[in-house]
Amino acid sequence: MNKYIDWLEQKNIRVTANKTAILEVLDKHKHLDAVQISSILDTQNTHISQATIYRVIAELEKHEIISKLNFGNEHSVYEIQCAESHHDHLICLECGLVVEFTNEKIEELQLEIANSKGFSVITHSLNLYGKCSKCN
């Protein structure tokens, strides 16, 4: 069985070709908006209406299979949440490049800070904004 079907079934979501196609695109390309998803699907001769893409995205987000990200602008993009281990982002303010990274020291420090302030961390995100080496 493929992993997209597994993700949907684990959340008790009805499996459809549209949902698996959208998950496949997001899994391969990451950080896409609905229009970009539609464009990629069209190049693959998989035509799904924009309205259906938005409905599927909303359902997948509601069930925490994907996450909506906003990197400091009005533009939201999505990435798969359920398959990934936690990661953070570096975002170039000039060209929009997004680089994912993980760092155990940062994760430990965040937990130490939260614990010292009496917080129990449920989830978090860390986005660092600057200029990439090309734009510097």
N, CA, C and O atoms as a DFTB+ gen file, in Angstrom:
544 C
 N C O
     1  1       0.846      -1.185       0.000
     2  2       0.000       0.000       0.000
     3  2       0.889       1.245       0.000
     4  3       1.954       1.239       0.618
     5  1       0.466       2.317      -0.687
     6  2       1.366       3.469      -0.721
     7  2       1.196       4.355       0.512
     8  3       0.169       4.316       1.189
     9  1       2.225       5.153       0.787
    10  2       2.246       5.929       2.031
    11  2       1.137       6.964       2.098
    12  3       0.677       7.290       3.192
    13  1       0.689       7.497       0.954
    14  2      -0.364       8.504       0.968
    15  2      -1.681       7.898       1.439
    16  3      -2.428       8.514       2.199
    17  1      -1.949       6.695       0.978
    18  2      -3.160       5.992       1.430
    19  2      -3.056       5.703       2.920
    20  3      -4.029       5.858       3.658
    21  1      -1.873       5.280       3.362
    22  2      -1.660       5.018       4.789
    23  2      -1.941       6.262       5.628
    24  3      -2.621       6.181       6.651
    25  1      -1.416       7.423       5.195
    26  2      -1.613       8.657       5.947
    27  2      -3.102       8.971       6.072
    28  3      -3.576       9.332       7.150
    29  1      -3.836       8.832       4.974
    30  2      -5.270       9.127       4.987
    31  2      -6.022       8.149       5.874
    32  3      -6.880       8.548       6.662
    33  1      -5.702       6.880       5.746
    34  2      -6.405       5.865       6.541
    35  2      -6.119       6.010       8.024
    36  3      -7.004       5.774       8.846
    37  1      -4.895       6.394       8.385
    38  2      -4.559       6.594       9.795
    39  2      -5.417       7.689      10.423
    40  3      -5.689       7.655      11.623
    41  1      -5.838       8.645       9.627
    42  2      -6.667       9.751      10.124
    43  2      -8.151       9.529       9.835
    44  3      -8.967      10.429      10.036
    45  1      -8.497       8.337       9.367
    46  2      -9.890       7.991       9.023
    47  2     -10.484       8.935       7.986
    48  3     -11.638       9.349       8.099
    49  1      -9.691       9.270       6.979
    50  2     -10.141      10.124       5.888
    51  2     -10.371       9.238       4.665
    52  3      -9.573       8.353       4.359
    53  1     -11.480       9.499       3.975
    54  2     -11.790       8.729       2.776
    55  2     -10.691       8.945       1.741
    56  3     -10.315      10.079       1.444
    57  1     -10.185       7.849       1.201
    58  2      -9.116       7.898       0.207
    59  2      -9.735       8.183      -1.159
    60  3     -10.660       7.498      -1.595
    61  1      -9.200       9.218      -1.831
    62  2      -9.628       9.527      -3.195
    63  2      -8.392       9.752      -4.056
    64  3      -7.305      10.021      -3.545
    65  1      -8.567       9.642      -5.342
    66  2      -7.466       9.887      -6.275
    67  2      -6.986      11.337      -6.179
    68  3      -5.789      11.602      -6.283
    69  1      -7.923      12.280      -5.979
    70  2      -7.541      13.689      -5.864
    71  2      -6.653      13.926      -4.645
    72  3      -5.650      14.634      -4.736
    73  1      -7.011      13.345      -3.522
    74  2      -6.220      13.532      -2.303
    75  2      -4.833      12.931      -2.453
    76  3      -3.842      13.560      -2.084
    77  1      -4.754      11.736      -2.983
    78  2      -3.435      11.103      -3.132
    79  2      -2.585      11.857      -4.150
    80  3      -1.371      11.961      -3.975
    81  1      -3.200      12.384      -5.211
    82  2      -2.440      13.143      -6.205
    83  2      -1.871      14.424      -5.592
    84  3      -0.717      14.774      -5.839
    85  1      -2.674      15.116      -4.799
    86  2      -2.212      16.349      -4.151
    87  2      -1.108      16.047      -3.139
    88  3      -0.121      16.779      -3.062
    89  1      -1.266      14.983      -2.369
    90  2      -0.220      14.598      -1.414
    91  2       1.078      14.241      -2.126
    92  3       2.164      14.586      -1.661
    93  1       0.963      13.564      -3.229
    94  2       2.161      13.186      -3.988
    95  2       2.920      14.423      -4.464
    96  3       4.147      14.474      -4.379
    97  1       2.186      15.421      -4.966
    98  2       2.819      16.662      -5.415
    99  2       3.484      17.375      -4.246
   100  3       4.630      17.810      -4.360
   101  1       2.780      17.500      -3.121
   102  2       3.354      18.182      -1.955
   103  2       4.547      17.431      -1.392
   104  3       5.504      18.048      -0.924
   105  1       4.502      16.122      -1.432
   106  2       5.607      15.317      -0.915
   107  2       6.851      15.498      -1.770
   108  3       7.970      15.511      -1.258
   109  1       6.653      15.635      -3.050
   110  2       7.789      15.754      -3.972
   111  2       8.360      17.166      -4.017
   112  3       9.578      17.337      -4.068
   113  1       7.488      18.188      -3.997
   114  2       7.935      19.561      -4.264
   115  2       8.033      20.461      -3.041
   116  3       8.876      21.358      -3.031
   117  1       7.225      20.272      -2.021
   118  2       7.227      21.055      -0.782
   119  2       6.991      22.543      -1.002
   120  3       7.327      23.087      -2.054
   121  1       6.422      23.180      -0.016
   122  2       6.221      24.629       0.026
   123  2       5.524      25.168      -1.223
   124  3       6.031      26.069      -1.891
   125  1       4.366      24.607      -1.523
   126  2       3.588      25.030      -2.687
   127  2       2.266      25.646      -2.261
   128  3       1.711      25.288      -1.222
   129  1       1.764      26.577      -3.072
   130  2       0.416      27.076      -2.858
   131  2      -0.548      26.295      -3.752
   132  3      -0.125      25.443      -4.534
   133  1      -1.831      26.586      -3.632
   134  2      -2.845      25.839      -4.384
   135  2      -2.675      26.003      -5.890
   136  3      -2.876      25.047      -6.639
   137  1      -2.311      27.187      -6.342
   138  2      -2.130      27.428      -7.770
   139  2      -0.939      26.620      -8.297
   140  3      -1.008      26.041      -9.381
   141  1       0.136      26.585      -7.535
   142  2       1.300      25.796      -7.950
   143  2       0.970      24.306      -7.987
   144  3       1.405      23.597      -8.894
   145  1       0.207      23.831      -7.010
   146  2      -0.216      22.431      -7.002
   147  2      -1.011      22.134      -8.269
   148  3      -0.764      21.133      -8.941
   149  1      -1.962      23.001      -8.592
   150  2      -2.786      22.843      -9.782
   151  2      -1.932      22.809     -11.044
   152  3      -2.146      21.974     -11.922
   153  1      -0.980      23.703     -11.130
   154  2      -0.105      23.785     -12.301
   155  2       0.714      22.502     -12.482
   156  3       0.847      21.997     -13.597
   157  1       1.251      21.991     -11.398
   158  2       2.034      20.748     -11.466
   159  2       1.141      19.584     -11.862
   160  3       1.527      18.757     -12.688
   161  1      -0.045      19.516     -11.282
   162  2      -0.975      18.441     -11.643
   163  2      -1.349      18.524     -13.119
   164  3      -1.448      17.499     -13.793
   165  1      -1.558      19.738     -13.624
   166  2      -1.891      19.904     -15.043
   167  2      -0.774      19.391     -15.946
   168  3      -1.042      18.774     -16.977
   169  1       0.490      19.644     -15.559
   170  2       1.607      19.152     -16.379
   171  2       1.686      17.630     -16.366
   172  3       2.286      17.020     -17.251
   173  1       1.069      17.022     -15.347
   174  2       1.034      15.558     -15.247
   175  2      -0.254      14.989     -15.846
   176  3      -0.547      13.802     -15.702
   177  1      -1.020      15.856     -16.522
   178  2      -2.318      15.474     -17.094
   179  2      -3.291      14.954     -16.039
   180  3      -4.104      14.069     -16.307
   181  1      -3.194      15.518     -14.837
   182  2      -4.138      15.228     -13.764
   183  2      -4.874      16.529     -13.498
   184  3      -4.353      17.419     -12.825
   185  1      -6.072      16.639     -14.021
   186  2      -6.815      17.894     -13.928
   187  2      -7.799      17.839     -12.758
   188  3      -8.758      17.068     -12.761
   189  1      -7.528      18.685     -11.757
   190  2      -8.395      18.811     -10.584
   191  2      -8.767      20.280     -10.490
   192  3      -7.898      21.150     -10.561
   193  1     -10.040      20.558     -10.331
   194  2     -10.476      21.953     -10.277
   195  2      -9.838      22.668      -9.091
   196  3      -9.488      22.055      -8.082
   197  1      -9.699      23.981      -9.244
   198  2      -9.127      24.799      -8.177
   199  2      -9.953      24.673      -6.899
   200  3      -9.400      24.592      -5.802
   201  1     -11.275      24.656      -7.045
   202  2     -12.156      24.537      -5.876
   203  2     -11.911      23.223      -5.145
   204  3     -11.884      23.190      -3.915
   205  1     -11.735      22.149      -5.893
   206  2     -11.472      20.848      -5.271
   207  2     -10.120      20.852      -4.578
   208  3      -9.984      20.296      -3.488
   209  1      -9.129      21.463      -5.185
   210  2      -7.803      21.551      -4.557
   211  2      -7.909      22.284      -3.224
   212  3      -7.343      21.834      -2.228
   213  1      -8.625      23.404      -3.191
   214  2      -8.785      24.147      -1.941
   215  2      -9.543      23.324      -0.891
   216  3      -9.200      23.369       0.290
   217  1     -10.564      22.579      -1.310
   218  2     -11.308      21.736      -0.362
   219  2     -10.417      20.631       0.204
   220  3     -10.431      20.370       1.407
   221  1      -9.649      19.990      -0.663
   222  2      -8.755      18.914      -0.209
   223  2      -7.702      19.476       0.733
   224  3      -7.420      18.880       1.773
   225  1      -7.118      20.618       0.380
   226  2      -6.111      21.249       1.239
   227  2      -6.695      21.535       2.617
   228  3      -6.060      21.250       3.632
   229  1      -7.896      22.093       2.658
   230  2      -8.534      22.406       3.942
   231  2      -8.736      21.145       4.771
   232  3      -8.489      21.151       5.977
   233  1      -9.178      20.071       4.143
   234  2      -9.401      18.821       4.873
   235  2      -8.080      18.236       5.378
   236  3      -7.993      17.790       6.522
   237  1      -7.061      18.240       4.530
   238  2      -5.763      17.693       4.936
   239  2      -5.135      18.523       6.049
   240  3      -4.484      17.986       6.945
   241  1      -5.336      19.824       5.984
   242  2      -4.822      20.698       7.043
   243  2      -5.573      20.464       8.349
   244  3      -4.963      20.400       9.416
   245  1      -6.879      20.338       8.268
   246  2      -7.711      20.098       9.453
   247  2      -7.278      18.823      10.179
   248  3      -7.290      18.771      11.409
   249  1      -6.900      17.812       9.426
   250  2      -6.504      16.528      10.006
   251  2      -4.994      16.417      10.238
   252  3      -4.477      15.335      10.514
   253  1      -4.302      17.541      10.124
   254  2      -2.871      17.646      10.414
   255  2      -2.010      16.722       9.559
   256  3      -0.999      16.193      10.021
   257  1      -2.420      16.535       8.319
   258  2      -1.591      15.805       7.361
   259  2      -0.667      16.788       6.650
   260  3       0.466      16.451       6.308
   261  1      -1.160      18.005       6.430
   262  2      -0.327      19.073       5.882
   263  2      -0.394      20.279       6.808
   264  3      -1.292      20.395       7.641
   265  1       0.568      21.164       6.644
   266  2       0.617      22.401       7.429
   267  2       0.606      23.590       6.485
   268  3       1.199      23.555       5.407
   269  1      -0.082      24.648       6.913
   270  2      -0.053      25.916       6.178
   271  2       1.085      26.741       6.748
   272  3       1.213      26.878       7.965
   273  1       1.900      27.284       5.879
   274  2       3.029      28.117       6.293
   275  2       2.908      29.477       5.645
   276  3       2.509      29.592       4.486
   277  1       3.252      30.498       6.391
   278  2       3.288      31.846       5.861
   279  2       4.641      32.415       6.239
   280  3       4.921      32.651       7.414
   281  1       5.472      32.634       5.243
   282  2       6.839      33.062       5.504
   283  2       6.989      34.572       5.473
   284  3       7.881      35.102       4.811
   285  1       6.107      35.270       6.198
   286  2       6.249      36.706       6.355
   287  2       5.648      37.523       5.234
   288  3       5.930      38.716       5.121
   289  1       4.833      36.912       4.410
   290  2       4.145      37.677       3.381
   291  2       2.685      37.236       3.362
   292  3       2.275      36.431       4.198
   293  1       1.923      37.734       2.454
   294  2       0.497      37.408       2.380
   295  2       0.264      36.034       1.753
   296  3      -0.873      35.565       1.697
   297  1       1.298      35.407       1.297
   298  2       1.227      34.199       0.494
   299  2       1.417      32.953       1.364
   300  3       2.464      32.797       1.993
   301  1       0.427      32.075       1.406
   302  2       0.531      30.839       2.186
   303  2       0.928      29.682       1.285
   304  3       0.478      29.575       0.144
   305  1       1.774      28.826       1.819
   306  2       2.173      27.603       1.131
   307  2       1.933      26.432       2.079
   308  3       1.680      26.621       3.269
   309  1       2.017      25.231       1.537
   310  2       1.719      24.036       2.318
   311  2       2.862      23.047       2.214
   312  3       3.582      22.998       1.216
   313  1       3.012      22.258       3.271
   314  2       3.957      21.149       3.249
   315  2       3.366      20.000       4.035
   316  3       2.505      20.194       4.893
   317  1       3.832      18.813       3.736
   318  2       3.348      17.625       4.434
   319  2       3.878      17.655       5.856
   320  3       5.057      17.916       6.092
   321  1       3.000      17.387       6.782
   322  2       3.344      17.405       8.199
   323  2       3.528      16.001       8.744
   324  3       4.443      15.763       9.532
   325  1       2.679      15.070       8.342
   326  2       2.642      13.771       9.006
   327  2       3.824      12.871       8.656
   328  3       4.123      11.945       9.410
   329  1       4.495      13.113       7.551
   330  2       5.583      12.226       7.143
   331  2       6.943      12.728       7.599
   332  3       7.920      11.979       7.621
   333  1       6.994      13.968       7.953
   334  2       8.271      14.601       8.229
   335  2       8.610      14.556       9.714
   336  3       7.734      14.629      10.576
   337  1       9.885      14.436       9.982
   338  2      10.304      14.728      11.335
   339  2      10.344      16.257      11.421
   340  3      10.369      16.943      10.400
   341  1      10.349      16.766      12.614
   342  2      10.311      18.215      12.779
   343  2      11.513      18.864      12.096
   344  3      12.628      18.346      12.142
   345  1      11.262      19.997      11.468
   346  2      12.339      20.791      10.877
   347  2      11.963      22.261      10.967
   348  3      10.803      22.613      11.183
   349  1      12.965      23.108      10.797
   350  2      12.773      24.550      10.817
   351  2      13.139      25.092       9.442
   352  3      13.553      24.337       8.562
   353  1      12.985      26.410       9.256
   354  2      13.177      26.994       7.931
   355  2      14.089      28.217       7.971
   356  3      14.062      29.007       8.915
   357  1      14.890      28.349       6.925
   358  2      15.619      29.572       6.608
   359  2      14.923      30.160       5.391
   360  3      14.719      29.450       4.406
   361  1      14.554      31.437       5.430
   362  2      13.806      32.051       4.339
   363  2      14.547      33.280       3.847
   364  3      14.863      34.182       4.623
   365  1      14.824      33.307       2.536
   366  2      15.472      34.472       1.936
   367  2      14.410      35.516       1.628
   368  3      13.437      35.236       0.927
   369  1      14.601      36.722       2.156
   370  2      13.650      37.804       1.955
   371  2      13.741      38.422       0.564
   372  3      12.842      39.155       0.153
   373  1      14.808      38.136      -0.159
   374  2      14.971      38.681      -1.509
   375  2      14.332      37.789      -2.560
   376  3      13.468      38.240      -3.312
   377  1      14.750      36.521      -2.620
   378  2      14.298      35.631      -3.699
   379  2      13.235      34.625      -3.262
   380  3      12.632      33.954      -4.100
   381  1      13.003      34.518      -1.947
   382  2      11.977      33.604      -1.451
   383  2      12.450      32.179      -1.246
   384  3      11.641      31.312      -0.914
   385  1      13.719      31.909      -1.432
   386  2      14.257      30.569      -1.209
   387  2      13.940      30.099       0.206
   388  3      14.097      30.851       1.167
   389  1      13.495      28.856       0.326
   390  2      13.215      28.258       1.636
   391  2      14.112      27.037       1.783
   392  3      14.102      26.140       0.940
   393  1      14.883      27.012       2.858
   394  2      15.768      25.891       3.154
   395  2      15.322      25.285       4.476
   396  3      15.195      25.985       5.481
   397  1      15.087      23.984       4.466
   398  2      14.726      23.277       5.698
   399  2      15.996      22.841       6.411
   400  3      16.989      22.492       5.773
   401  1      15.956      22.865       7.750
   402  2      17.100      22.385       8.521
   403  2      16.627      21.822       9.849
   404  3      15.531      22.131      10.318
   405  1      17.465      20.997      10.443
   406  2      17.234      20.494      11.794
   407  2      18.506      20.722      12.600
   408  3      19.612      20.688      12.062
   409  1      18.331      20.955      13.893
   410  2      19.472      21.149      14.764
   411  2      19.058      20.748      16.182
   412  3      18.210      21.392      16.799
   413  1      19.657      19.699      16.676
   414  2      19.312      19.181      18.008
   415  2      19.581      20.189      19.111
   416  3      18.815      20.262      20.071
   417  1      20.649      20.968      19.000
   418  2      20.955      21.964      20.032
   419  2      19.841      23.006      20.136
   420  3      19.444      23.392      21.235
   421  1      19.342      23.457      18.983
   422  2      18.248      24.431      18.990
   423  2      17.007      23.816      19.624
   424  3      16.337      24.458      20.433
   425  1      16.700      22.575      19.258
   426  2      15.517      21.906      19.820
   427  2      15.637      21.780      21.335
   428  3      14.677      22.055      22.055
   429  1      16.804      21.368      21.825
   430  2      17.023      21.228      23.268
   431  2      16.909      22.571      23.978
   432  3      16.293      22.671      25.039
   433  1      17.506      23.602      23.385
   434  2      17.467      24.935      23.990
   435  2      16.042      25.460      24.078
   436  3      15.665      26.049      25.091
   437  1      15.247      25.259      23.040
   438  2      13.849      25.705      23.064
   439  2      13.089      25.024      24.202
   440  3      12.316      25.670      24.909
   441  1      13.307      23.729      24.376
   442  2      12.636      22.999      25.454
   443  2      13.107      23.474      26.826
   444  3      12.304      23.613      27.748
   445  1      14.407      23.723      26.959
   446  2      14.939      24.237      28.229
   447  2      14.291      25.571      28.580
   448  3      13.880      25.792      29.719
   449  1      14.203      26.456      27.589
   450  2      13.611      27.773      27.826
   451  2      12.145      27.634      28.221
   452  3      11.690      28.263      29.177
   453  1      11.413      26.810      27.485
   454  2       9.995      26.609      27.791
   455  2       9.827      26.042      29.199
   456  3       8.996      26.527      29.967
   457  1      10.605      25.024      29.539
   458  2      10.519      24.407      30.870
   459  2      10.852      25.412      31.968
   460  3      10.201      25.434      33.012
   461  1      11.866      26.244      31.732
   462  2      12.253      27.221      32.752
   463  2      11.162      28.265      32.994
   464  3      11.119      28.891      34.053
   465  1      10.291      28.447      32.018
   466  2       9.192      29.403      32.139
   467  2       7.881      28.713      32.492
   468  3       6.827      29.348      32.505
   469  1       7.943      27.403      32.779
   470  2       6.753      26.671      33.183
   471  2       5.850      26.256      32.031
   472  3       4.673      25.965      32.241
   473  1       6.384      26.227      30.829
   474  2       5.598      25.851      29.658
   475  2       5.843      24.412      29.276
   476  3       6.954      23.899      29.409
   477  1       4.803      23.769      28.802
   478  2       4.894      22.447      28.220
   479  2       4.687      22.620      26.716
   480  3       3.602      23.007      26.284
   481  1       5.708      22.341      25.922
   482  2       5.643      22.564      24.483
   483  2       4.803      21.475      23.828
   484  3       5.049      20.283      24.017
   485  1       3.811      21.902      23.057
   486  2       2.991      20.981      22.287
   487  2       3.493      20.948      20.847
   488  3       3.646      19.880      20.255
   489  1       3.740      22.110      20.305
   490  2       4.296      22.223      18.960
   491  2       4.997      23.562      18.855
   492  3       4.791      24.451      19.681
   493  1       5.824      23.698      17.837
   494  2       6.485      24.979      17.612
   495  2       6.982      25.047      16.177
   496  3       7.067      24.041      15.473
   497  1       7.306      26.266      15.768
   498  2       7.939      26.459      14.462
   499  2       8.986      27.546      14.618
   500  3       8.832      28.483      15.401
   501  1      10.043      27.395      13.857
   502  2      11.110      28.383      13.871
   503  2      11.437      28.729      12.427
   504  3      11.823      27.867      11.638
   505  1      11.277      30.002      12.096
   506  2      11.619      30.504      10.772
   507  2      12.644      31.606      10.954
   508  3      12.412      32.563      11.693
   509  1      13.774      31.472      10.280
   510  2      14.816      32.487      10.321
   511  2      14.827      33.210       8.976
   512  3      14.908      32.572       7.927
   513  1      14.746      34.531       9.007
   514  2      14.652      35.346       7.796
   515  2      15.946      36.082       7.556
   516  3      16.564      36.589       8.492
   517  1      16.355      36.142       6.320
   518  2      17.583      36.862       5.962
   519  2      17.774      36.828       4.465
   520  3      16.810      36.820       3.700
   521  1      19.038      36.807       4.051
   522  2      19.369      36.741       2.626
   523  2      20.234      35.508       2.381
   524  3      21.164      35.222       3.136
   525  1      19.913      34.795       1.324
   526  2      20.704      33.615       0.955
   527  2      22.037      34.074       0.358
   528  3      22.232      35.265       0.112
   529  1      22.941      33.139       0.128
   530  2      24.264      33.482      -0.382
   531  2      24.187      34.122      -1.769
   532  3      25.028      34.960      -2.093
   533  1      23.211      33.755      -2.592
   534  2      23.048      34.363      -3.916
   535  2      22.653      35.826      -3.824
   536  3      23.123      36.656      -4.603
   537  1      21.792      36.138      -2.871
   538  2      21.238      37.494      -2.752
   539  2      22.096      38.429      -1.908
   540  3      21.900      39.644      -1.941
   541  1      23.040      37.880      -1.155
   542  2      23.883      38.695      -0.285
   543  2      24.789      39.608      -1.057
   544  3      25.562      40.359      -0.462
